[in-house]
């Protein structure tokens, strides 16, 4: 079996470090709101998801360029990340006593994965806009959202 040439460790560069480092920091930042509110997926989960998505994207883009892209489809990365986050999100979402819990956390985890993919691909304008908008949605909109903790879904008609 022939493998692609290994990337030597002294080839670590500022671009690679910035893509992975920014993903890790933004993942932690995105998870801060969830952590402060005591939700299941907080700082570490968001940080790891965002970093892992970036690392996977960097790896697949590099591999694609190394082999010329003839025998692979890099868009499968998005499919894999989407499926994985779907499984995690399904595990987070709980329906109990007429209330749905952790729906925002599951959606936010998906966003952390998308931001990680964008970091790995070096799409810095997308990274900046997605991060700012998500922080606005999570923090500022919470101030105008009704604070009725007892919100329940309508009872089914019998």
DOPA-916563 format. One line per 10 residues: number of its first residue (from 1); their letters; for each residue x, y negated, z of C-alpha. Coordinates in pm, 1 decimal. Layout:
NUM	A	X,Y,Z  ...
This chain:
1	XXXXXXXXXX	0.0,0.0,0.0  136.2,-341.0,-88.6  70.5,-630.9,143.4  96.9,-1003.7,91.5  424.8,-1163.7,192.2  428.4,-1261.1,559.1  433.2,-1626.7,655.5  747.9,-1691.3,856.3  694.0,-1864.9,1191.1  924.3,-2158.2,1113.7
11	XXXXXXXXXX	673.1,-2251.8,842.2  437.7,-2382.4,1108.7  366.5,-2735.8,1004.4  177.0,-3038.3,1122.4  -112.8,-2965.7,885.7  -171.3,-2618.0,1028.3  -133.1,-2737.5,1386.6  -372.8,-3026.9,1327.0  -638.6,-2804.4,1168.8  -632.0,-2553.7,1453.3
21	XXXXXXXXXX	-568.5,-2805.5,1731.5  -847.2,-3039.7,1626.0  -1085.8,-2744.7,1599.8  -1001.4,-2630.6,1953.1  -1033.7,-2980.7,2101.4  -1360.0,-3056.9,1919.3  -1500.7,-2718.0,2018.4  -1429.2,-2800.9,2382.3  -1584.0,-3145.4,2337.5  -1894.1,-2997.3,2175.8
31	XXXXXXXXXX	-1927.6,-2748.6,2461.0  -1893.1,-3014.1,2731.0  -2262.7,-3105.6,2727.5  -2368.4,-2742.2,2756.6  -2117.1,-2686.0,3038.2  -2231.2,-2991.2,3234.4  -2592.4,-2875.6,3206.2  -2506.8,-2523.1,3322.9  -2597.6,-2337.2,3003.9  -2468.7,-1991.7,2914.7
41	XXXXXXXXXX	-2233.7,-2099.5,2634.4  -2018.8,-2385.1,2758.6  -1667.4,-2518.6,2713.7  -1479.4,-2195.5,2659.2  -1737.3,-2038.0,2428.9  -1768.0,-2343.5,2205.4  -1391.2,-2395.6,2203.4  -1323.0,-2034.9,2108.5  -1591.3,-2023.1,1839.4  -1470.7,-2346.5,1678.7
51	XXXXXXXXXX	-1103.6,-2243.8,1697.6  -1170.9,-1891.5,1568.6  -1372.7,-2023.3,1273.6  -1088.4,-2262.5,1187.7  -824.1,-1991.7,1216.7  -1028.2,-1756.4,1001.2  -1080.1,-2027.0,738.3  -710.1,-2118.9,729.7  -622.3,-1751.2,696.3  -867.5,-1680.0,415.7
61	XXXXXXXXXX	-772.8,-1994.5,220.1  -402.5,-1907.9,251.3  -464.7,-1547.7,148.9  -678.2,-1660.9,-143.0  -398.7,-1886.2,-266.1  -133.0,-1618.0,-210.5  -301.8,-1353.5,-423.4  -437.1,-1590.1,-682.9  -799.9,-1539.2,-585.4  -865.8,-1277.4,-849.5
71	XXXXXXXXXX	-975.6,-998.8,-619.2  -1160.1,-1178.9,-343.8  -1446.4,-1408.9,-259.4  -1352.2,-1660.0,15.0  -1717.1,-1757.5,60.8  -1768.5,-1433.2,249.5  -1604.2,-1608.0,543.4  -1916.8,-1819.2,576.8  -2136.4,-1511.5,558.7  -1932.8,-1340.4,829.1
81	XXXXXXXXXX	-1933.1,-1641.4,1058.5  -2306.7,-1690.6,1006.8  -2382.3,-1328.5,1090.0  -2159.6,-1334.9,1397.9  -2307.7,-1657.2,1532.8  -2655.4,-1519.9,1461.5  -2581.2,-1222.2,1684.9  -2445.4,-1442.7,1962.9  -2738.4,-1683.9,1928.3  -2990.4,-1400.5,1943.3
91	XXXXXXXXXX	-2827.5,-1283.1,2263.6  -2845.7,-1631.8,2414.0  -3209.3,-1707.8,2335.9  -3442.8,-1592.5,2609.8  -3822.6,-1606.2,2620.1  -3942.0,-1600.0,2976.5  -4264.8,-1712.5,3138.6  -4389.4,-1889.2,2827.8  -4063.9,-2084.0,2788.6  -3783.3,-2049.1,2536.1
101	XXXXXXXXXX	-3437.6,-2096.9,2686.4  -3098.2,-2162.6,2524.9  -3229.9,-2240.8,2177.9  -3033.6,-2567.5,2160.7  -2722.7,-2391.8,2290.5  -2748.7,-2126.1,2019.1  -2792.2,-2391.3,1749.5  -2503.9,-2589.7,1892.7  -2280.7,-2283.9,1886.2  -2360.3,-2247.4,1516.6
111	XXXXXXXXXX	-2259.8,-2611.2,1466.9  -1931.6,-2545.9,1650.9  -1860.2,-2267.7,1400.4  -1934.1,-2497.9,1106.2  -1707.0,-2768.4,1251.1  -1437.2,-2503.3,1295.7  -1470.5,-2392.7,934.0  -1448.2,-2755.5,819.7  -1135.6,-2806.9,1034.8  -977.2,-2495.5,888.2
121	XXXXXXXXXX	-1055.1,-2619.3,536.8  -917.0,-2965.9,617.3  -1245.8,-3140.7,540.6  -1181.8,-3425.1,784.1  -1470.5,-3658.0,685.9  -1715.8,-3369.2,737.2  -1553.4,-3285.4,1069.6  -1581.1,-3643.8,1194.5  -1940.3,-3696.9,1082.3  -2063.1,-3359.6,1212.2
131	XXXXXXXXXX	-1897.4,-3412.6,1550.1  -2029.8,-3766.4,1598.0  -2383.4,-3677.7,1492.5  -2392.7,-3367.1,1711.4  -2273.1,-3561.5,2014.6  -2540.8,-3824.5,1950.2  -2807.7,-3556.0,1918.5  -2701.2,-3383.0,2239.2  -2638.6,-3685.0,2459.8  -2825.0,-3993.5,2343.2
141	XXXXXXXXXX	-3138.9,-3815.2,2227.5  -3161.1,-3646.3,2566.8  -3233.7,-3989.8,2710.6  -3546.5,-4033.3,2496.5  -3661.2,-3670.1,2508.5  -3944.2,-3601.9,2753.8  -3798.1,-3475.0,3078.8  -4086.8,-3237.5,3144.9  -3899.2,-2931.7,3265.1  -4220.4,-2732.7,3271.1
151	XXXXXXXX	-4279.3,-2746.5,2896.3  -4444.8,-2424.4,2790.9  -4557.3,-2278.9,2465.9  -4929.7,-2271.4,2410.5  -5099.9,-1966.3,2547.8  -5219.4,-1731.1,2274.0  -5591.0,-1733.5,2198.6  -5768.6,-1420.1,2314.7
